[in-house]
């Protein structure tokens, strides 16, 4: 499987690792660490050197309860970082945003993927941005806003309901002119989901993979790991590793992680075990 993003093609024959770069003061686990543009760029280069296949740059926290950020402020955070990164690394850059204007500006600055975190409340104009620029689009499921998502967790069957949304949204993108091979699905672990619902979705990940699009799994340091292990965000590396290994075995095409060094090793080792039977 391949992902087409503007003039680039990313091979997904093995699980790709997407490194998280939060250029924010308030993200849930690393807020403030990479708020300085120079530190952000240096960290991104380190992630690529450690094996990250994609760098996902975000300038607005989407953690539950986070305050919104204006378009101007979000652009001031992400654009200088993206512009510098494009000249510092060959890795494709993704822009993590809910706003079409921010996505377009980031693409103009050299990004090639839009990670649309709007979910069910997403702006329809985002489809036009991807269609007109040739960017790849990651469709994430969520409900409401970061301020309201905790109360919007009522599903008849969380896996089926999320899958229905993702399939419908992917169809809408294609109708708007986004090629099928430029669309990625993200079930949105932790976004308008209880801890148990996130676990159920991970357990039944193959049902979302069966939709026929690349699937990105973003479980890194999430609260459902903390709920199981009773650990704070900075002590969830092992729990994240378990979810990443499970996701690889279940067919995830991309894993979105903070701890790139460790998770690249987990991915490659899990793939080696999975594929050993084919070589016996």
C-alpha positions as CSV (number, residue, x, y, z in Angstrom):
1,X,0.0,0.0,0.0
2,X,1.2,3.5,-0.8
3,X,0.2,7.0,0.3
4,X,0.3,9.7,-2.3
5,X,0.9,13.2,-0.9
6,X,1.5,16.0,-3.4
7,X,4.7,15.1,-5.4
8,X,5.7,12.3,-3.0
9,X,4.7,8.7,-2.4
10,X,5.2,7.1,1.0
11,X,5.4,3.3,1.0
12,X,3.3,1.6,3.7
13,X,4.6,-1.9,3.0
14,X,5.9,-1.7,6.5
15,X,4.4,0.3,9.4
16,X,5.5,3.9,9.2
17,X,6.3,5.8,12.3
18,X,4.9,9.4,12.6
19,X,6.8,11.5,15.2
20,X,4.7,14.0,17.2
21,X,6.0,17.6,17.3
22,X,3.7,19.7,19.4
23,X,4.7,23.4,19.1
24,X,2.4,24.3,22.0
25,X,2.6,25.4,25.6
26,X,-0.2,23.1,26.7
27,X,-0.3,19.7,25.0
28,X,-1.1,16.9,27.4
29,X,2.2,15.2,27.7
30,X,4.9,17.5,26.2
31,X,3.4,21.0,26.3
32,X,6.1,23.6,26.3
33,X,9.0,21.3,25.5
34,X,9.2,22.2,21.8
35,X,7.4,25.6,21.9
36,X,10.7,27.4,21.0
37,X,11.0,27.0,17.2
38,X,14.7,26.2,17.3
39,X,14.2,23.4,19.8
40,X,11.2,22.2,17.8
41,X,13.3,21.8,14.7
42,X,16.2,20.2,16.5
43,X,13.8,17.7,18.1
44,X,12.2,16.9,14.7
45,X,15.6,16.2,13.1
46,X,16.4,14.0,16.1
47,X,13.2,12.0,15.5
48,X,13.9,11.6,11.8
49,X,17.5,10.5,12.6
50,X,15.9,7.9,15.0
51,X,13.7,6.5,12.3
52,X,10.6,8.6,12.1
53,X,9.1,8.4,8.6
54,X,6.8,11.4,9.0
55,X,6.9,14.5,11.3
56,X,3.4,15.7,12.5
57,X,3.5,19.4,13.5
58,X,0.7,20.8,15.6
59,X,0.2,24.3,17.0
60,X,-3.0,23.8,18.9
61,X,-3.5,21.3,21.7
62,X,-6.4,18.9,21.1
63,X,-6.3,17.4,24.6
64,X,-9.6,17.2,26.4
65,X,-10.3,20.6,28.0
66,X,-7.8,22.6,26.0
67,X,-8.5,26.2,25.1
68,X,-8.8,27.1,21.4
69,X,-6.1,29.0,19.6
70,X,-6.7,31.7,16.9
71,X,-5.7,31.1,13.3
72,X,-3.0,33.8,13.5
73,X,-1.5,32.3,16.7
74,X,-1.5,28.8,15.3
75,X,0.2,29.9,12.1
76,X,2.8,31.9,14.1
77,X,3.6,28.7,15.9
78,X,3.8,26.2,13.1
79,X,4.9,28.0,9.9
80,X,8.4,28.9,10.9
81,X,9.0,25.4,12.1
82,X,7.7,23.8,8.9
83,X,9.6,26.2,6.7
84,X,12.8,25.4,8.5
85,X,12.2,21.6,8.6
86,X,11.6,21.4,4.9
87,X,15.1,22.6,4.4
88,X,16.5,20.4,7.2
89,X,15.1,17.0,6.5
90,X,13.7,14.9,3.7
91,X,11.0,13.5,5.8
92,X,7.4,14.4,4.8
93,X,5.8,16.9,7.1
94,X,2.2,16.7,8.3
95,X,0.2,19.6,9.7
96,X,-2.1,18.7,12.6
97,X,-5.0,21.2,12.6
98,X,-8.7,21.7,12.6
99,X,-8.5,24.9,10.5
100,X,-8.5,24.9,6.6
101,X,-6.6,28.2,6.6
102,X,-3.8,26.9,8.7
103,X,-3.7,23.7,6.6
104,X,-3.3,25.7,3.4
105,X,-0.6,27.9,4.8
106,X,1.3,24.9,6.1
107,X,1.1,23.2,2.7
108,X,2.3,26.5,1.1
109,X,5.2,26.3,3.5
110,X,6.1,22.7,2.5
111,X,3.9,20.3,4.4
112,X,2.4,17.5,2.3
113,X,-0.1,15.9,4.6
114,X,-3.1,17.4,6.5
115,X,-3.9,15.7,9.8
116,X,-7.5,16.9,10.2
117,X,-8.5,16.6,13.8
118,X,-11.9,18.2,13.4
119,X,-13.8,14.9,13.5
120,X,-17.5,15.0,13.2
121,X,-17.3,18.8,13.6
122,X,-14.7,19.2,10.9
123,X,-14.8,22.1,8.5
124,X,-16.0,20.9,5.0
125,X,-13.6,23.4,3.4
126,X,-10.7,21.1,4.5
127,X,-11.6,18.7,1.6
128,X,-11.0,21.5,-1.0
129,X,-7.6,22.3,0.5
130,X,-6.5,18.7,0.0
131,X,-8.1,18.4,-3.4
132,X,-6.6,21.6,-4.7
133,X,-3.1,21.0,-3.4
134,X,-2.8,17.3,-3.8
135,X,-2.0,16.8,-0.1
136,X,-2.8,13.6,1.6
137,X,-5.6,13.8,4.2
138,X,-5.8,12.0,7.6
139,X,-9.4,11.8,8.7
140,X,-9.7,11.5,12.5
141,X,-12.8,10.6,14.4
142,X,-13.8,12.9,17.2
143,X,-16.9,14.6,18.5
144,X,-17.4,18.2,19.7
145,X,-14.4,20.3,20.7
146,X,-11.6,19.6,23.2
147,X,-13.8,21.4,25.7
148,X,-16.8,19.2,25.2
149,X,-15.5,15.8,24.0
150,X,-15.5,14.2,27.4
151,X,-19.3,14.3,27.5
152,X,-19.8,12.9,24.0
153,X,-19.0,9.2,24.4
154,X,-22.4,7.6,23.8
155,X,-22.2,5.0,21.0
156,X,-24.3,2.1,20.1
157,X,-21.1,0.2,19.1
158,X,-18.0,2.4,19.2
159,X,-16.1,0.4,16.6
160,X,-19.0,0.3,14.1
161,X,-20.1,3.9,14.7
162,X,-16.5,5.2,14.3
163,X,-16.0,3.0,11.2
164,X,-19.2,4.3,9.6
165,X,-18.1,7.9,10.1
166,X,-14.6,7.2,8.7
167,X,-15.9,5.4,5.7
168,X,-18.5,8.1,4.9
169,X,-16.0,10.9,5.3
170,X,-13.5,9.1,3.1
171,X,-16.2,8.9,0.4
172,X,-17.0,12.6,0.8
173,X,-13.3,13.4,0.3
174,X,-13.2,11.4,-2.9
175,X,-16.3,13.1,-4.2
176,X,-14.6,16.5,-3.5
177,X,-11.6,15.4,-5.6
178,X,-9.2,13.8,-3.1
179,X,-7.8,10.6,-4.6
180,X,-8.4,7.4,-2.6
181,X,-4.7,6.7,-2.3
182,X,-4.3,10.1,-0.5
183,X,-6.7,9.3,2.3
184,X,-5.8,7.8,5.7
185,X,-8.2,6.9,8.6
186,X,-7.6,7.6,12.3
187,X,-10.1,6.1,14.7
188,X,-9.3,8.8,17.2
189,X,-8.2,6.9,20.4
190,X,-9.1,9.0,23.4
191,X,-11.1,11.6,21.4
192,X,-14.7,11.5,22.7
193,X,-14.0,8.0,23.8
194,X,-13.9,6.5,27.3
195,X,-10.8,4.5,28.3
196,X,-12.8,1.3,27.8
197,X,-14.0,2.4,24.4
198,X,-10.4,3.1,23.3
199,X,-9.4,-0.4,24.5
200,X,-12.3,-1.9,22.6
201,X,-11.3,-0.1,19.4
202,X,-7.8,-1.2,19.7
203,X,-8.9,-4.8,20.3
204,X,-11.0,-4.7,17.1
205,X,-8.6,-2.6,15.0
206,X,-8.9,-5.1,12.1
207,X,-12.4,-3.9,11.5
208,X,-11.2,-0.4,10.7
209,X,-8.3,-1.8,8.7
210,X,-10.9,-3.7,6.7
211,X,-12.3,-0.4,5.4
212,X,-9.5,-0.6,2.8
213,X,-7.6,2.6,3.6
214,X,-4.3,3.1,5.5
215,X,-5.0,3.4,9.2
216,X,-3.0,5.5,11.6
217,X,-3.0,4.5,15.3
218,X,-2.4,7.3,17.8
219,X,-2.3,5.8,21.3
220,X,1.0,7.3,22.5
221,X,0.9,8.2,26.2
222,X,-2.9,8.4,26.1
223,X,-5.1,8.6,29.2
224,X,-6.5,5.1,28.6
225,X,-3.0,3.7,29.1
226,X,-2.8,5.7,32.3
227,X,-6.2,4.4,33.4
228,X,-5.0,0.8,33.0
229,X,-1.6,1.2,34.6
230,X,-2.3,4.1,37.0
231,X,0.6,6.1,35.6
232,X,1.2,9.7,34.6
233,X,2.0,10.7,31.0
234,X,5.7,10.6,31.4
235,X,5.6,7.0,32.7
236,X,3.6,5.5,29.9
237,X,6.3,4.4,27.5
238,X,5.9,0.6,28.2
239,X,2.1,0.9,27.9
240,X,2.5,2.8,24.7
241,X,4.9,0.1,23.4
242,X,2.2,-2.6,24.1
243,X,-0.4,-0.7,22.1
244,X,2.1,-0.1,19.2
245,X,3.1,-3.8,19.0
246,X,-0.6,-4.8,19.1
247,X,-1.4,-2.2,16.4
248,X,1.3,-3.5,14.1
249,X,0.1,-7.1,14.5
250,X,-3.5,-5.9,13.8
251,X,-2.5,-4.3,10.5
252,X,-1.9,-0.6,11.3
253,X,-0.1,1.2,8.5
254,X,1.1,4.2,10.6
255,X,1.7,4.7,14.3
256,X,1.8,8.2,15.7
257,X,4.2,8.4,18.7
258,X,6.1,10.8,21.0
259,X,8.9,8.4,21.9
260,X,10.3,7.7,18.5
261,X,13.6,5.9,19.5
262,X,11.8,3.3,21.5
263,X,8.7,2.9,19.3
264,X,10.8,2.4,16.1
265,X,12.5,-0.5,17.8
266,X,9.1,-1.9,18.9
267,X,7.7,-1.6,15.4
268,X,10.7,-3.2,13.7
269,X,10.9,-6.0,16.2
270,X,7.2,-6.8,16.0
271,X,7.4,-6.9,12.3
272,X,10.3,-9.3,12.4
273,X,8.3,-11.7,14.6
274,X,5.2,-11.3,12.5
275,X,7.0,-12.0,9.3
276,X,9.3,-14.8,10.5
277,X,6.8,-17.4,9.6
278,X,6.8,-16.3,5.9
279,X,10.5,-17.0,5.7
280,X,10.7,-20.4,7.5
